[in-house]
Amino acid sequence: MIIVYLTLCFRAPWCRSLKDKRSEVRGIQAALKNKFNVSVAESGNQNSHTLFNITVAALASNNAQADSIQESILSFAREAEAELYDMFAERR
């Protein structure tokens, strides 16, 4: 069993308050959970109005499936309204 961790770093310059940012984060989290059936949490930049990090964890049975999951999540994240400006990946 392989655990895939992805930390996605987003920028949303139109967010003027933490409430605006929270709405954007919740939307991305819900979409990731529904589409990929993964665990998702906001993991950084929690006091910034325009920057936020989302960490995603998923299970894969082999390296090929782990690659597929990672690429699918990254592709989805690039299409989000907020700009994906960085990404960190890890496997265990």
C-alpha positions in Angstrom: 0.0 0.0 0.0 1.3 3.4 -0.9 0.2 6.7 0.7 0.4 9.7 -1.6 0.6 13.1 0.0 0.3 16.3 -2.1 0.4 19.8 -0.7 -1.1 22.3 -3.1 -0.2 26.0 -2.7 -2.8 28.4 -4.1 -3.1 32.1 -4.6 -6.5 33.9 -4.7 -5.8 37.6 -5.0 -9.5 38.5 -5.2 -10.1 37.3 -1.6 -10.4 40.4 0.6 -11.1 38.7 3.9 -10.6 35.3 5.6 -14.3 34.7 5.0 -13.8 35.0 1.2 -10.7 32.7 1.4 -12.6 30.2 3.6 -15.3 30.0 0.9 -12.7 29.3 -1.8 -10.9 26.7 0.3 -14.1 24.8 1.2 -15.1 24.7 -2.5 -11.8 23.2 -3.6 -11.8 20.7 -0.6 -15.3 19.5 -1.4 -14.6 19.1 -5.1 -11.5 17.1 -4.3 -13.3 14.9 -1.8 -16.2 14.2 -4.1 -14.2 13.7 -7.3 -11.3 11.6 -6.0 -12.5 10.2 -2.6 -9.4 11.5 -0.8 -8.7 13.1 2.6 -8.2 16.8 2.4 -7.3 19.5 4.9 -6.2 23.2 4.8 -2.6 23.0 6.0 -0.9 26.3 5.8 -1.1 30.1 5.3 -4.2 30.2 7.5 -3.8 33.8 8.5 -3.3 35.1 4.9 -6.2 36.4 3.0 -4.9 35.5 -0.4 -2.7 32.4 0.1 -3.7 28.9 1.2 -2.3 25.4 1.2 -4.4 22.3 0.9 -2.9 18.9 1.7 -4.4 15.8 0.0 -3.8 12.2 1.1 -4.7 9.1 -1.0 -4.0 5.4 -0.9 -2.7 3.5 -3.9 -2.0 -0.2 -4.4 1.0 0.3 -6.7 3.3 3.0 -8.2 1.3 3.2 -11.4 -1.9 3.9 -9.6 -0.1 6.5 -7.3 1.2 8.3 -10.4 -2.3 8.3 -11.9 -3.9 9.7 -8.7 -1.2 12.4 -8.4 -1.5 13.5 -12.0 -5.3 13.6 -11.9 -5.3 15.7 -8.7 -2.7 18.1 -10.2 -4.7 18.4 -13.4 -7.8 19.2 -11.4 -5.9 21.7 -9.2 -4.6 23.6 -12.2 -8.2 24.2 -13.4 -9.3 25.7 -10.1 -10.2 29.4 -10.0 -7.4 30.0 -7.6 -3.9 29.9 -9.1 -1.8 26.9 -8.2 1.7 28.3 -7.7 3.5 25.5 -6.0 3.1 21.8 -5.2 5.0 19.3 -2.9 4.6 15.6 -3.3 5.6 12.7 -1.0 5.0 8.9 -1.0 5.3 6.4 1.8 
